[in-house]
């Protein structure tokens, strides 16, 4: 799906649907949740550790993750500079939101 596809989908939604929270779902348990905010990658992102993406500059000379002789050139780019990502709400913010609703 592209953002153009998403725009087309949004244009066909009712005002009531557009007022709803954006929630990402996945078939695997624990892999979805409310979208908290969009984030635009300021540089290419890589994931050499497997723990999550990081700026490619982290693994280039002068970066905090760089080790002498490290070859980052073959590492696949997981998000290109300028890519807009929809960031999921973290568990701390989710708990705060639940507390706010309970207090209401």
Backbone as CSV, one residue per row, in Angstrom:
resi,resn,N_x,N_y,N_z,CA_x,CA_y,CA_z,C_x,C_y,C_z
1,UNK,0.841,-1.170,0.000,0.000,0.000,0.000,0.890,1.237,0.000
2,UNK,0.522,2.210,-0.796,1.252,3.480,-0.836,0.417,4.558,-0.139
3,UNK,1.028,5.699,0.116,0.273,6.808,0.705,-0.797,7.306,-0.268
4,UNK,-0.576,7.144,-1.559,-1.593,7.494,-2.541,-2.818,6.586,-2.374
5,UNK,-2.560,5.276,-2.178,-3.658,4.341,-1.918,-4.404,4.723,-0.641
6,UNK,-3.651,5.082,0.376,-4.252,5.471,1.652,-5.098,6.737,1.498
7,UNK,-4.596,7.696,0.731,-5.335,8.933,0.484,-6.671,8.628,-0.194
8,UNK,-6.650,7.741,-1.176,-7.882,7.356,-1.865,-8.869,6.723,-0.884
9,UNK,-8.377,5.861,-0.015,-9.223,5.239,0.988,-9.833,6.285,1.913
10,UNK,-9.013,7.218,2.376,-9.489,8.264,3.286,-10.543,9.151,2.634
11,UNK,-10.358,9.451,1.356,-11.320,10.311,0.654,-12.698,9.666,0.564
12,UNK,-12.770,8.330,0.650,-14.046,7.635,0.574,-14.695,7.388,1.935
13,UNK,-14.062,7.843,3.004,-14.591,7.595,4.343,-15.590,8.664,4.751
14,UNK,-16.486,8.292,5.662,-17.472,9.234,6.188,-16.803,10.137,7.219
15,UNK,-17.400,11.284,7.538,-16.842,12.143,8.590,-16.712,11.397,9.929
16,UNK,-17.642,10.512,10.213,-17.578,9.742,11.460,-16.359,8.821,11.467
17,UNK,-16.096,8.175,10.340,-14.921,7.302,10.250,-13.635,8.111,10.360
18,UNK,-13.606,9.272,9.740,-12.400,10.106,9.778,-12.109,10.618,11.184
19,UNK,-13.125,10.684,12.044,-12.935,11.149,13.424,-12.429,10.037,14.344
20,UNK,-12.414,8.799,13.871,-11.971,7.667,14.685,-10.454,7.620,14.802
21,UNK,-9.964,7.007,15.904,-8.527,6.787,16.071,-8.018,5.876,14.953
22,UNK,-6.765,6.075,14.557,-6.110,5.195,13.587,-5.474,4.058,14.381
23,UNK,-5.830,2.827,14.042,-5.310,1.654,14.744,-4.729,0.695,13.708
24,UNK,-3.535,0.210,13.973,-2.876,-0.756,13.105,-3.097,-2.142,13.702
25,UNK,-3.528,-3.075,12.875,-3.745,-4.452,13.328,-2.801,-5.377,12.577
26,UNK,-2.482,-6.488,13.210,-1.644,-7.504,12.582,-2.170,-8.867,12.982
27,UNK,-1.882,-9.861,12.168,-2.330,-11.210,12.492,-1.556,-11.789,13.669
28,UNK,-0.327,-11.312,13.887,0.475,-11.790,15.008,0.082,-11.031,16.270
29,UNK,-0.120,-11.726,17.391,-0.486,-11.049,18.635,0.564,-10.023,19.065
30,UNK,0.093,-8.909,19.581,0.988,-7.887,20.121,1.687,-7.027,19.098
31,UNK,1.307,-7.106,17.825,2.022,-6.373,16.793,1.246,-5.180,16.259
32,UNK,0.189,-4.757,16.910,-0.592,-3.621,16.440,-0.847,-2.654,17.578
33,UNK,-1.690,-1.685,17.332,-2.062,-0.726,18.355,-2.410,0.611,17.747
34,UNK,-2.776,1.564,18.601,-3.110,2.901,18.114,-1.884,3.614,17.532
35,UNK,-2.102,4.340,16.452,-1.027,5.167,15.887,-0.927,6.423,16.741
36,UNK,0.277,6.715,17.203,0.513,7.865,18.076,0.860,9.112,17.272
37,UNK,1.744,8.943,16.281,2.168,10.112,15.505,2.914,9.658,14.242
38,UNK,2.946,10.519,13.226,3.785,10.226,12.062,5.228,10.657,12.343
39,UNK,6.174,9.983,11.731,7.585,10.341,11.867,8.217,10.240,10.490
40,UNK,8.984,11.246,10.111,9.663,11.257,8.823,11.149,10.980,9.039
41,UNK,11.657,9.948,8.379,13.068,9.584,8.509,13.935,10.696,7.925
42,UNK,14.860,11.182,8.725,15.751,12.260,8.287,16.949,11.734,7.516
43,UNK,17.178,10.420,7.580,18.226,9.772,6.794,17.833,8.310,6.623
44,UNK,18.550,7.591,5.763,18.264,6.177,5.566,18.374,5.444,6.902
45,UNK,17.512,4.442,7.093,17.481,3.661,8.322,17.867,2.214,8.017
46,UNK,18.669,1.610,8.904,19.092,0.218,8.768,18.783,-0.524,10.069
47,UNK,18.897,-1.858,10.031,18.615,-2.659,11.214,19.628,-3.803,11.344
48,UNK,20.919,-3.480,11.497,21.920,-4.550,11.562,21.823,-5.400,12.823
49,UNK,21.317,-4.851,13.908,21.234,-5.598,15.164,19.994,-6.484,15.224
50,UNK,18.990,-6.172,14.415,17.735,-6.903,14.477,16.809,-6.403,15.573
51,UNK,17.228,-5.383,16.313,16.441,-4.863,17.428,15.552,-3.690,17.048
52,UNK,15.702,-3.155,15.871,14.940,-1.988,15.448,15.793,-1.122,14.558
53,UNK,15.157,-0.299,13.756,15.927,0.492,12.795,16.618,1.672,13.465
54,UNK,17.742,2.029,12.877,18.552,3.138,13.369,19.111,3.895,12.166
55,UNK,19.459,5.180,12.349,20.051,5.939,11.244,21.330,5.266,10.759
56,UNK,21.507,5.247,9.455,22.690,4.597,8.883,23.982,5.239,9.383
57,UNK,23.936,6.531,9.717,25.141,7.216,10.203,25.639,6.635,11.525
58,UNK,24.775,5.946,12.265,25.180,5.304,13.518,26.286,4.296,13.266
59,UNK,26.279,3.654,12.091,27.213,2.579,11.777,28.285,2.994,10.786
60,UNK,28.420,4.290,10.550,29.478,4.798,9.693,30.557,5.405,10.576
61,UNK,31.780,5.573,10.068,32.851,6.147,10.893,32.385,7.418,11.602
62,UNK,32.612,7.469,12.917,32.194,8.607,13.737,30.862,8.364,14.428
63,UNK,30.127,7.345,14.009,28.845,7.015,14.634,29.043,6.179,15.883
64,UNK,28.105,6.271,16.822,28.258,5.577,18.105,28.205,4.054,17.982
65,UNK,27.684,3.510,16.890,27.628,2.067,16.709,28.714,1.524,15.797
66,UNK,29.592,2.409,15.324,30.622,1.996,14.371,31.742,1.235,15.071
67,UNK,32.173,0.145,14.444,33.339,-0.602,14.902,34.303,-0.705,13.737
68,UNK,35.579,-0.611,14.015,36.617,-0.666,12.976,36.412,-1.897,12.097
69,UNK,36.418,-1.682,10.797,36.264,-2.762,9.840,34.814,-3.143,9.554
70,UNK,33.897,-2.458,10.177,32.474,-2.772,9.978,32.074,-2.473,8.543
71,UNK,31.371,-3.407,7.921,30.883,-3.246,6.557,29.378,-3.004,6.592
72,UNK,28.960,-1.775,6.443,27.537,-1.434,6.480,26.958,-1.308,5.069
73,UNK,27.828,-1.279,4.059,27.367,-1.069,2.684,26.393,-2.134,2.201
74,UNK,26.514,-3.364,2.706,25.636,-4.448,2.276,24.358,-4.541,3.105
75,UNK,24.253,-3.720,4.144,23.077,-3.757,5.018,21.870,-3.187,4.270
76,UNK,20.755,-3.912,4.232,19.583,-3.391,3.520,18.986,-2.159,4.208
77,UNK,18.562,-1.222,3.396,17.877,-0.031,3.906,16.437,-0.439,4.205
78,UNK,15.980,-0.243,5.451,14.611,-0.622,5.808,13.639,0.553,5.671
79,UNK,14.153,1.768,5.687,13.339,2.964,5.429,14.260,4.020,4.825
80,UNK,13.855,4.566,3.716,14.649,5.588,3.025,14.429,6.970,3.631
81,UNK,15.420,7.833,3.481,15.296,9.226,3.910,14.016,9.806,3.293
82,UNK,13.212,10.470,4.130,11.972,11.075,3.672,10.752,10.185,3.835
83,UNK,10.955,8.890,4.134,9.826,7.969,4.332,9.025,8.404,5.555
84,UNK,7.713,8.498,5.417,6.836,8.817,6.546,6.381,7.501,7.163
85,UNK,6.614,7.366,8.451,6.241,6.160,9.185,5.168,6.513,10.210
86,UNK,4.195,5.645,10.358,3.164,5.830,11.372,3.621,5.089,12.625
87,UNK,3.939,5.844,13.663,4.499,5.272,14.882,3.382,4.832,15.821
88,UNK,3.496,3.598,16.327,2.508,3.082,17.254,2.704,3.686,18.642
89,UNK,1.601,3.814,19.335,1.621,4.304,20.707,2.388,3.312,21.576
90,UNK,3.316,3.804,22.410,4.051,2.884,23.279,3.203,2.547,24.512
91,UNK,3.608,1.523,25.245,2.799,1.030,26.368,2.624,2.091,27.454
92,UNK,3.617,2.944,27.671,3.511,3.993,28.691,2.419,4.984,28.317
93,UNK,2.417,5.423,27.072,1.397,6.377,26.620,0.015,5.734,26.603
94,UNK,-0.041,4.442,26.264,-1.318,3.733,26.254,-1.900,3.701,27.671
95,UNK,-1.042,3.434,28.668,-1.495,3.408,30.066,-1.978,4.794,30.497
96,UNK,-1.265,5.854,30.088,-1.687,7.217,30.426,-3.045,7.534,29.815
97,UNK,-3.257,7.079,28.588,-4.527,7.342,27.917,-5.663,6.607,28.632
98,UNK,-5.412,5.373,29.048,-6.430,4.608,29.781,-6.777,5.297,31.102
99,UNK,-5.745,5.837,31.802,-5.987,6.539,33.064,-6.833,7.776,32.817
100,UNK,-6.534,8.506,31.747,-7.290,9.730,31.440,-8.748,9.392,31.146
101,UNK,-8.979,8.304,30.436,-10.363,7.905,30.116,-11.072,7.482,31.395
102,UNK,-10.373,6.759,32.272,-10.975,6.301,33.538,-11.327,7.490,34.438
103,UNK,-10.505,8.546,34.403,-10.747,9.733,35.222,-11.891,10.580,34.676
104,UNK,-12.202,10.402,33.404,-13.240,11.194,32.748,-14.569,10.726,33.236
